[in-house]
Amino acid sequence: MKKPVTITAVVGTYREGGTIDQAVDLVLRAAEQAGAHVAKINLKDLDLRFCTNCRVCTQAPGNERGACVLPDDMGGILDRLDRSDAIILASPMNFGTVTALTKAFIERLICYAYWPWGATGPKLRQKNRGKRALLVASSAAPAFLGKRSGSMIPLMRNTAKTLGATKPVGLLFIGLSAGKARPNLGWLTRRKARCLGRKLARR
C-alpha cells in the first residue's frame, strides 16, 4: 500500500477568509479527499522574526540546513516542510511582489545555503530533493497582467526550489481580487484549485 502524500501550505496573506485563504483551503480539501495528509501554516499567526543577516546558519558545511540563532517558530515550520512531499506557497501580490510577511519567511531560507565568509556567493546545500510545488497568488490586476508584472512569480519559483521542490505542479493565479472586501472565488478558479489539489495528492 502506498504511503499517503504529505502536503504543507505556507500562506503569507494578512486577510483571513480572503482570496488566497479560500483558494488554499480548496486545494487542501481536494488533496485530503484524494488521500493526502495536509497541513496549513498561516505565517501571520506565528512568531516569525526578521533575518539579521548574521550568516551563522550558512557557515557549517554539509547537506543539512544550517541552524538559525533566532528563537522563534521558523525551525518548526522548516521541519514540517522538510518532511513534506509537496509544498504550496501562497501570497497575494503587494506592490508587484509577495507580502512583507512572505518575504520575511523567504529571507530566512538562507539556512539552506552554504556561504562561508570569504566566498563570493551562496551555494544551495541540496539542489534536488524531488518535492513538488504549487504556487497560489492573487492580484488586483487581471490575471494575464498580474502574472507577467513584477518579480512575484520568479521569486516564488526560486523559493520552491530552495525548499527542494524541483517538480512544479502548477500555478493558481487569481486576478481582479480587490473588488470586494469578502470575495467569492469564481467557478473556474474553484475547479482549477480542486484539480491541482488532486494532482498534488498523487504519488
N, C-alpha and C positions, 0 to 999 in steps of 0.2 A: 504494500500500500504506500502511495506517495505521501511524503510529508507535506502538510499544508504550507503554502507560500505565506511568508510574513511580510506585511506591508506597513510602513510607517510614514505618516504625513507630517511635514513640518509647515506650519501655517503662520505667515507673518502679517496677517491683517489685524487692524485695530477694531474692526466692527463685527461684533458677534451677530450671526444671523444674516450677514451681508452676502454679496455675490460670491466671494471666494469661499466663505464658510459653507454656503449651501452647495456649491459645486463639489468641494472636497467631501462633504458628507454623502453626496450621491455616489461619488466614485467609491468611497469606502464601503458603503452599504451594498453596492453591486458586487464588490470584491468579496465581502464577507458572505453574501448569499451564494457565491461560487466556491466557497470553501476556504477562503484565505483567513488568516489571523491578522487583524488590523488594529492600528493604534493611531491616534491623532494628538500631535503636540502643538498646542497653541502658545507661541512664544510670548505673547503678551501676559500670560498667566504665570510665567516663570521668572526666576531671578537670573537674568542674563546681563552680565556686565560687559563694558566695552573692552576690547583688546587694548592693552597698553603698549604693544609692540616691544615688549621686553625680550622676546625671542627665546626665552628659556626652553619652551616646548620644541624648538627646532634644532637644538644643539646635539642631542644624542643620536648616533647613527642607528640604523635598523629599520625594519618594515613596520613596526608598531607605531601608532600615533604618539606624539610627544605629550607629556603631562603638563597641563596648564597650572599656573600657580594661583589663579583666581578661584576663591572658594564660593562657587555658585552652582547652578543647575546644568551647566554646559556638559560636564563629564557624563552625567546620566543620559542626556539627550544623545550624545555620540555613542555611548554604549549600546543604546537601543538601535540606532541607525547601523552600527557595525554588525549587529545580529540580524538585520533585516535583509530579505531577498530583494525587495523593491522599495523605492523611495518616491514620495510625492513632495515636490517643492511648490509652495503656493504663496502668491503675493499679489496684491493689487499694484497697479502702476502709480507711482507718485513722482512727479517731475521727471518723467521719462525713464525711471528705473524702479527697482524694488523699494519697499518701505525702509525707513531707517531701522526698524526692528529687524527686518530680514537682513539688512546689510550688516548689522552688528553681529548676527549669527554667522554670516559668511566670513567676516574678518577673523573670527575665532577659529576658522578651519585651517589656519596656518600650521596648526599642530600636525597636520597630515604631510607636512613638508620637512625635508632635511635641509637646513640652511645655517651651517656653522659660520661664525664670524670670520670674515675674510673671503668667503665665497661670493661670487658675483650675483648669484640669484638662487632661489629655492628649487629643489627637485622633489617631486612627489615621491613618497615612500613606497606606495603601491600604485602602479599605473593602471592595472586592470584587475578589478576584483569581481567583475561579471554581474553586478547588480543591475536591475532595471530601474528606469526613471520615468516619471510622468511630471510634466510641468503644468501648473494651473495658474493662469494670470488673467487680469481684467484691466480694462482701460475705459476712460470716459469717451475716448475716440472710437470710431468704428473699428472693428477687429482687424480689417485688412490694413488699416493705417497704424494701429497700435502695435501690431506685431513687427512692423518694419521701422518703427521710430525708437529712438533712444537706445540704451545699452542693456535693456532689461533681459531679453531672451538670451543673448550670448552669455550674459553674466550667470543666469540660472543654469544654462547648459554646462558651463565651466564648473559651477558649484556641484552639480550632479556628478561630474567626472571626478572631482576632488574627493567626493564621498564614495567613490568606487562604482558608481552607476554608469557603466560604459555601454549599456544596451538600452537606448531610448525607446520608450513605448509610444510616446506621442506628446502633443501639446494641446491643452484645452484653453483657448484664449477667448475671453468673453468681452465683446465690445459694447459700447453705449451703456456702461454700467452705472452712470451717475444720474440717471433720470429720476430715480425715486429714492427716498430715504430707506425704504424697505422693499428692495427689488424682488421680483419674481423671475426665475430663470425661464427662458423660452423652451418650448418642447424639443427643438433641435439640440439645444445645449444639454438638456436633461438626457436625451437619448445618447448623445456622444459621451457624456460623463459615465453613464451606465455601461456603455460598450468598452470604454477604457478601463473601467473597474474590473470587468470580467477578463479583459486581456491581461491586466496585471496579475490576476489570480492564477493564471495558467503557469504550469511548470515548463 
